[in-house]
């Protein structure tokens, strides 16, 4: 029997809803706060989660992805007392199965659950029966596994595929996985980098040309779309294509037919298109920089790749995999990772995603010389400064909380009952304590790098030395 969870802060609605589900033959666990619901999701896997939009200070819409990526990978159905079209659109865009408006009728609820569970069962059966080769895709986080599932699903279809993700998330790896798990796997996989495609030569490169078409055309040449006949063509960063090429591409996708430059005859090609971009195509359509009809052609199957910062559990396996690969390429012994090194990797934001992680590991290996273990000080200075700044800011916030307290929370004997000190005296004492704690934290975390310490603290070298001397802190021997 399917496991169902309702997260809604209205207790009377929870009671009514649970009763309706019992009539349908389902047991329903209810949580009257978002926090309680998330704790329930961590304890037990669910098949289906009904999630209210307004949950006190929280919005259920902000937690759709987190709920879907919890153990069991449940489907999410948003419910709301407000029939806001904007909320409904956002919910579906974020991955919700459906959007129901309160009061929910018994018939609508039965139909919604039945369809959702049937689709879920069919998808699970399809995945179980599929033989999927993930190749060099590393990681086991729920976010990554969801994307991999979609690869397995779309690979067996004949539809165009659009892969969306930030720079460095591995869009080409996933495009290859689509190809290698399809019936075209024995044929060619042709990669086109649309970013570096010269506008003046784009049509020639893509569709080919006849001899003499232009000055350097000394012989007839097939275009990349013809070379992809029987296989897959991957248009990486398709959003960078010129509008003229977009128009020509639209007809090619419709008929799989095109005319090489200066040719009298049309050419057919049995290709499958996989495209990718890190840009917001709907916004580009709205701005008039990407053709709407082409976008509709591309979006029949969409795979969304999560950024690395959303799949923290994959960071260590990725780092270990690429460390072994880099060491093998350089002909040196494998390195180990210290706990502080891995912790630093987990705390970093990774704007460049997996690509930036690979470069970071490569730099660390070069910077470690003959050391057998990589530590956080082997990271690049830029990354260390970023981490130190975040750590110090967090420490600063903590120290402020610790030291600047309401007077009622101070010990009874903090002030003399005979004479209360002035506000200025109290402030001076607390600020002095805070300064000392901050400086100790600063010198320890920057590990002897005075330049990094100045940058983090926003102080000149002279001012930093002045403060260290004031609080009698030995920069070199701080601990």
C-alpha positions in Angstrom: 0.0 0.0 0.0 1.2 3.5 -0.9 2.6 5.6 2.0 1.1 9.1 2.0 2.1 12.2 4.1 0.2 15.4 4.5 2.0 18.6 5.6 -0.6 21.2 6.5 -0.8 23.6 9.5 -4.6 23.5 9.7 -5.4 20.7 12.2 -9.1 20.5 11.1 -8.2 20.0 7.5 -5.6 17.3 8.4 -8.4 15.4 10.2 -10.8 15.7 7.3 -8.2 14.9 4.7 -7.0 11.8 6.6 -10.6 10.6 6.8 -11.1 11.0 3.1 -7.9 9.0 2.4 -9.1 6.3 4.8 -12.3 5.9 2.7 -10.0 5.5 -0.3 -8.2 2.7 1.4 -5.0 4.7 2.3 -3.4 5.4 5.6 -2.2 9.0 5.9 0.4 10.4 8.3 -0.2 14.1 9.0 2.2 16.8 10.1 1.0 20.3 11.2 4.3 22.1 10.7 6.9 22.1 8.0 9.6 21.1 10.5 7.7 18.1 11.7 6.9 17.0 8.1 10.6 17.2 7.1 11.5 15.1 10.1 8.9 12.5 9.2 10.4 12.4 5.7 13.8 11.7 7.1 12.5 8.8 9.2 10.4 7.0 6.7 10.2 6.8 2.9 6.9 8.0 1.3 5.3 7.5 -2.1 3.2 10.7 -2.1 3.4 13.9 -0.2 0.6 16.5 -0.1 2.2 19.9 0.7 0.4 23.1 1.7 1.6 26.4 0.1 1.3 28.5 3.3 3.0 26.9 6.3 3.4 29.7 8.9 6.5 31.6 7.9 7.4 29.1 5.2 6.2 28.4 1.7 5.7 24.8 0.6 6.8 25.8 -2.9 10.3 26.5 -1.6 10.6 22.9 -0.4 9.2 20.9 -3.3 12.7 19.9 -4.5 13.8 19.0 -1.0 10.7 16.8 -0.4 11.2 15.1 -3.8 14.8 14.3 -3.0 14.0 12.8 0.4 14.3 9.0 0.9 11.8 7.2 -1.3 11.8 10.1 -3.8 8.1 10.8 -3.3 5.9 12.6 -5.8 4.6 16.0 -4.5 1.1 17.4 -4.8 0.6 21.0 -3.8 -2.6 22.0 -2.0 -3.8 25.5 -1.2 -6.8 27.4 -0.1 -5.8 30.0 -2.7 -6.4 29.3 -6.3 -3.5 31.4 -7.4 -2.6 30.8 -11.0 1.0 32.0 -10.3 1.4 29.5 -7.5 0.0 26.7 -9.6 2.4 27.5 -12.4 5.4 27.7 -10.1 4.5 24.4 -8.4 4.4 22.5 -11.7 7.5 24.2 -12.9 9.3 23.1 -9.7 8.2 19.4 -10.3 4.9 19.1 -8.4 2.7 16.4 -9.9 -0.5 18.4 -9.5 -2.0 21.5 -7.7 -5.2 21.1 -5.8 -7.4 23.9 -4.4 -9.1 23.5 -1.0 -11.8 22.3 -0.3 -10.7 19.2 -2.2 -13.6 17.1 -3.5 -13.5 13.3 -2.9 -13.7 12.6 -6.6 -10.9 15.0 -7.5 -8.7 13.6 -4.8 -9.4 10.0 -5.8 -8.6 10.7 -9.5 -5.4 12.6 -8.6 -4.0 9.9 -6.4 -4.9 7.1 -8.7 -3.2 8.7 -11.7 -0.1 9.7 -9.8 0.4 6.2 -8.3 -0.2 4.5 -11.6 2.4 6.7 -13.3 4.8 6.2 -10.4 4.4 2.4 -10.7 4.9 2.5 -14.5 8.0 4.6 -14.1 9.4 2.2 -11.5 8.7 -0.8 -13.6 10.3 0.9 -16.7 13.4 1.7 -14.7 13.7 -1.7 -13.2 13.5 -3.4 -16.6 16.0 -1.0 -18.2 19.7 -1.8 -18.5 21.4 1.5 -17.9 25.0 2.3 -18.4 25.9 5.5 -16.6 29.5 5.6 -17.8 31.7 8.2 -16.1 28.8 9.9 -14.2 29.9 9.9 -10.6 27.6 10.2 -7.5 24.7 8.7 -5.7 22.8 11.7 -4.3 19.0 11.7 -4.8 19.3 14.8 -7.0 21.7 13.1 -9.3 19.9 9.8 -9.4 16.7 11.6 -10.4 18.5 13.1 -13.4 20.0 9.7 -14.3 16.5 8.1 -14.2 15.4 10.6 -16.8 18.3 9.7 -19.0 17.2 6.0 -18.8 13.6 7.1 -19.7 14.4 9.4 -22.6 17.2 7.3 -24.1 14.7 4.7 -25.3 12.5 7.3 -27.0 13.1 9.0 -30.4 12.4 12.5 -29.2 14.7 15.5 -29.1 16.3 16.0 -25.7 17.1 19.3 -23.9 19.6 19.2 -21.1 19.5 22.2 -18.7 22.2 23.0 -16.1 24.8 25.4 -15.0 28.2 25.6 -16.5 30.3 22.6 -15.4 27.4 20.3 -14.3 28.3 17.7 -16.9 25.8 18.3 -19.7 28.0 16.6 -22.3 28.4 13.5 -20.1 24.6 13.2 -19.8 24.2 13.8 -23.6 26.6 10.9 -24.2 24.7 8.8 -21.7 21.5 9.4 -23.7 23.2 8.3 -26.8 25.0 5.3 -25.4 21.8 4.0 -23.8 19.8 4.4 -27.0 19.4 2.1 -30.0 21.8 4.5 -31.9 24.7 3.7 -29.5 26.8 1.9 -32.2 26.6 5.0 -34.5 28.4 8.3 -34.3 28.0 10.9 -31.5 28.7 14.3 -33.1 29.4 17.3 -30.8 28.8 20.9 -31.9 30.0 23.7 -29.7 27.6 26.5 -30.6 29.5 29.1 -28.6 32.5 28.8 -31.0 30.5 28.4 -34.2 31.4 31.3 -36.5 28.2 33.0 -37.7 29.4 33.4 -41.3 30.4 29.7 -41.6 27.7 28.1 -39.4 25.4 27.0 -42.2 28.4 25.5 -44.1 29.7 23.7 -41.0 26.2 22.3 -40.0 24.7 21.6 -43.4 27.7 21.3 -45.8 28.5 23.1 -49.0 29.4 22.4 -52.7 32.8 23.0 -54.3 33.3 26.7 -55.1 30.6 28.0 -52.8 33.1 30.5 -51.4 36.8 31.3 -51.9 38.2 28.5 -49.8 35.6 25.9 -50.8 38.0 23.8 -52.9 35.9 20.6 -52.6 32.4 19.5 -51.6 32.0 18.9 -47.9 29.4 17.2 -45.8 27.9 19.1 -42.8 27.8 17.8 -39.3 24.1 17.0 -39.6 24.9 14.6 -42.4 27.8 13.1 -40.5 25.4 12.4 -37.7 23.2 10.3 -40.0 22.0 7.2 -38.0 23.5 8.6 -34.8 23.2 11.5 -32.4 24.1 15.2 -32.8 24.8 17.2 -29.6 24.3 21.0 -29.9 26.1 22.3 -26.8 25.0 25.8 -25.6 22.3 26.0 -28.3 21.2 29.3 -26.8 24.3 30.9 -28.4 23.1 30.2 -32.0 22.4 33.2 -34.2 18.7 33.8 -35.0 19.3 33.0 -38.7 20.8 29.6 -37.8 17.9 29.0 -35.4 15.4 29.5 -38.3 17.3 27.1 -40.5 17.6 24.6 -37.7 13.8 24.6 -37.2 13.1 23.2 -40.7 15.9 20.6 -40.3 14.3 19.3 -37.1 10.8 19.2 -38.7 11.7 17.3 -41.9 15.3 15.9 -41.2 16.0 17.4 -44.6 18.3 20.3 -45.6 20.1 21.8 -48.6 23.9 22.2 -48.5 25.1 25.7 -49.6 25.0 26.0 -53.4 23.5 22.6 -53.8 20.5 21.9 -56.0 19.5 18.8 -54.1 18.2 18.3 -50.6 19.9 15.9 -48.3 18.2 13.6 -45.7 19.7 12.6 -42.4 18.3 10.3 -39.8 19.8 11.9 -36.7 18.6 12.4 -33.1 19.1 15.8 -31.6 20.3 16.4 -28.0 20.8 20.0 -27.1 22.0 21.7 -23.9 22.3 25.2 -22.4 23.0 26.9 -19.1 20.7 29.8 -20.0 17.0 30.6 -19.3 15.4 29.8 -22.7 11.9 30.9 -21.7 13.3 34.3 -20.7 15.2 34.4 -24.0 12.0 33.6 -25.9 10.3 36.4 -24.0 13.2 38.8 -24.8 13.0 37.8 -28.5 16.6 36.4 -28.6 15.5 32.7 -29.0 12.8 31.5 -31.4 9.7 30.3 -29.6 8.9 27.6 -32.2 12.4 26.2 -31.9 12.1 26.1 -28.1 8.9 24.1 -28.4 10.6 21.6 -30.7 13.5 21.2 -28.2 11.5 20.8 -25.0 9.7 17.5 -25.6 12.1 15.8 -23.2 13.9 17.9 -20.6 16.7 16.7 -18.2 17.5 19.1 -15.4 21.0 18.7 -13.9 21.5 19.8 -10.3 24.4 22.1 -9.4 27.1 20.6 -7.2 26.2 22.7 -4.2 22.8 20.9 -4.1 24.5 17.5 -4.1 27.0 17.8 -1.4 27.1 14.0 -0.8 28.7 13.6 -4.2 31.6 15.9 -3.6 33.9 13.4 -1.9 33.3 10.6 -4.4 33.9 13.0 -7.3 37.1 14.3 -5.7 38.4 10.8 -5.0 37.6 9.7 -8.6 39.4 12.6 -10.2 42.3 12.5 -7.8 43.0 8.9 -8.9 42.6 9.9 -12.6 44.9 12.9 -12.3 47.6 11.0 -10.4 47.5 8.2 -12.9 47.9 10.6 -15.8 50.8 12.3 -14.1 52.4 9.0 -13.1 52.5 9.7 -9.4 51.2 7.7 -6.3 47.6 8.3 -5.3 47.0 10.9 -2.6 44.8 10.7 0.5 42.3 13.4 1.6 42.4 14.7 5.2 39.2 15.5 7.0 39.8 19.2 6.9 40.4 19.1 3.1 37.1 17.2 2.5 35.3 19.5 4.9 36.6 22.6 3.0 35.3 21.1 -0.3 31.9 20.5 1.2 31.6 24.1 2.5 32.6 25.8 -0.8 29.9 27.2 -3.1 31.2 25.7 -6.4 30.0 28.3 -8.9 31.9 26.3 -11.6 30.4 23.0 -10.4 32.2 19.7 -11.2 34.6 21.4 -13.7 35.8 23.7 -10.9 36.1 20.8 -8.5 38.3 18.9 -11.0 40.6 22.0 -11.4 40.7 22.4 -7.6 41.8 18.8 -7.1 44.4 19.2 -9.9 45.8 22.3 -8.3 46.0 20.7 -4.8 47.9 17.7 -6.2 50.4 20.1 -7.9 50.7 22.2 -4.7 51.2 19.2 -2.4 54.5 18.2 -4.1 55.6 14.9 -2.5 53.0 15.0 0.4 51.0 11.8 0.6 47.9 13.6 2.1 46.1 16.6 0.8 45.2 19.2 3.5 43.1 22.4 3.3 46.3 24.5 2.9 47.0 22.8 -0.4 43.9 24.5 -1.9 44.3 27.5 -4.0 44.6 30.9 -2.2 41.5 32.1 -3.9 39.4 29.2 -2.5 41.0 29.4 0.9 40.3 33.2 1.1 36.7 32.5 0.2 36.4 29.7 2.9 38.1 31.8 5.5 35.9 34.8 4.8 32.7 32.7 5.2 34.1 31.0 8.4 35.1 34.3 10.0 31.7 35.9 9.1 29.9 33.0 10.7 32.3 33.2 13.7 31.6 36.9 13.9 27.9 36.3 13.9 28.3 33.7 16.6 30.6 35.9 18.7 28.2 38.8 18.5 25.4 36.5 19.8 27.7 35.2 22.5 29.0 38.6 23.8 26.4 41.2 23.1 23.6 39.9 25.3 20.7 41.5 27.1 21.7 42.8 30.6 19.2 40.3 32.1 21.2 37.4 30.9 24.4 38.6 32.5 25.5 37.1 35.9 24.0 38.9 38.9 27.3 40.2 40.1 28.4 41.5 36.7 27.7 45.1 37.9 28.3 46.5 41.3 24.9 47.1 43.0 26.3 50.3 44.5 27.4 51.9 41.2 26.1 51.0 37.7 28.8 51.7 35.1 28.0 54.0 32.2 26.8 52.6 28.9 30.0 53.7 27.2 32.1 51.7 29.7 30.0 48.5 29.2 30.1 48.9 25.4 33.9 49.4 25.5 34.4 46.2 27.6 32.1 44.1 25.4 33.6 45.4 22.1 37.1 44.7 23.5 36.2 41.1 24.3 34.7 40.7 20.8 37.7 42.2 19.1 40.1 39.8 20.9 37.9 36.7 20.1 37.6 37.8 16.5 41.3 38.4 16.0 42.2 35.0 17.6 39.8 33.3 15.2 41.2 35.4 12.3 44.8 34.5 12.9 44.1 30.8 13.4 41.9 30.4 10.3 44.3 32.3 8.0 47.2 30.1 9.1 50.0 32.7 8.9 48.8 34.5 5.7 48.8 38.1 6.7 47.6 39.2 3.3 44.6 36.9 3.4 43.8 38.1 7.0 43.8 41.7 5.9 41.5 40.8 3.0 39.1 38.9 5.1 38.9 41.5 7.9 38.8 44.4 5.6 41.7 46.1 7.4 45.0 47.6 6.3 48.2 45.8 7.4 49.1 48.6 9.7 45.7 48.6 11.4 45.7 44.8 11.8 49.1 44.9 13.5 48.0 47.7 15.8 45.0 45.6 17.0 47.1 42.5 17.5 49.5 44.5 19.6 46.7 46.1 21.6 45.3 42.6 22.5 48.8 41.1 22.9 48.2 38.5 20.3 51.3 36.9 18.7 50.2 36.4 15.1 52.8 33.7 14.3 52.1 31.6 17.4 48.4 32.1 17.9 46.4 28.9 18.7 
